[in-house]
Amino acid sequence: LAPVPLPLESAPAPAAPAAPAEPPFKARRAAGDGVALAGPLGSEAAMTAVAAYAAAHFGSQADGTGLAIRPGLPEGWTARVMAALDALAQLEGGEVTLTGSRIALAGWSRDPAAPAAVRAILARVSEPGDPVRVEILRAPPPPPAHAEPPPPDPAECLARIEAILAAEQIRFASGSVRIEPESLPVVDRIAEVMRGCAPARFEIGGHTDDSGPAEGNLALSRGRAEAVVDALIARGVDLDRLVARGYGESMPVADNATEAGRALNRRIGVRLVEEADDGQ
């Protein structure tokens, strides 16, 4: 028997390209009379009519620079745009968007009659089943929250503290760890800087001149550093951010041969504590 030829299978027809989505028409009204328009209109005549209609509702601040001519829009598009502007004019602020048969309006008005007026206007240009969403608040939305600026980094905080101490040192009663009352405002300013700083650890270092025995100076310097730490903690600085250390007379910044030099050497210093320093 002769072979029976099989029927040839035809290739499936290529799918028709999807029609490009229609860009939405949007009108946005900020607080006041201005309105910004953006989106498609079917002709130059429609654009002129809509611009005039917006100016009649919102005054000279109607901005139509975002409008563009796009032939082939759905029937009745211009009428829907004008109804959307009518609805937006009932509000003190808001936005209306048209996309195909969908209408979405959100805004605010203190007029209790505004929601019903808006829905009545939009119903005139909507078919049963058309998606229409209306959301109207009775008070203006809160202004956008402004992000708090980040806290200053530790190096900046240290520079501020050093400037405070350069202008005025923390003074103690003679031979004592008691902070003099007139130096407490200095401690206040340092505490304020530390509280607002990004996480960091600060060493409070006590220093003395070379008067008296070195061992006693070392103990006195540590006691004074601890007194400053206690005062900072009392002013809201976390204990975990502070460490006290006494250096005695080992790190002079001036000549101990003069009274002026010795006064400069009796001081409180602050530095940042690196992780490698924690064990010291």
HELIX and SHEET records of a PDB file:
HELIX    1   1 GLU A   44  PHE A   58  1                                  15    
HELIX    2   2 GLY A   59  GLN A   61  5                                   3    
HELIX    3   3 TRP A   77  ALA A   89  1                                  13    
HELIX    4   4 ALA A  114  ALA A  123  1                                  10    
HELIX    5   5 PRO A  154  ALA A  167  1                                  14    
HELIX    6   6 PRO A  181  SER A  183  5                                   3    
HELIX    7   7 LEU A  184  ARG A  195  1                                  12    
HELIX    8   8 ALA A  214  ALA A  234  1                                  21    
HELIX    9   9 LEU A  239  ARG A  241  5                                   3    
HELIX   10  10 GLU A  259  ASN A  265  1                                   7    
HELIX   11  11 GLU A  275  ASP A  277  5                                   3    
SHEET    1   A 6 ALA A  62  ILE A  69  0                                        
SHEET    2   A 6 VAL A  35  LEU A  41  1                                        
SHEET    3   A 6 PHE A  25  ARG A  29 -1                                        
SHEET    4   A 6 GLY A  93  THR A  99 -1                                        
SHEET    5   A 6 ARG A 102  TRP A 108 -1                                        
SHEET    6   A 6 VAL A 132  LEU A 137  1                                        
SHEET    1   B 3 LEU A 242  GLY A 248  0                                        
SHEET    2   B 3 PHE A 202  HIS A 207  1                                        
SHEET    3   B 3 ARG A 267  LEU A 272 -1                                        
END                                                                             
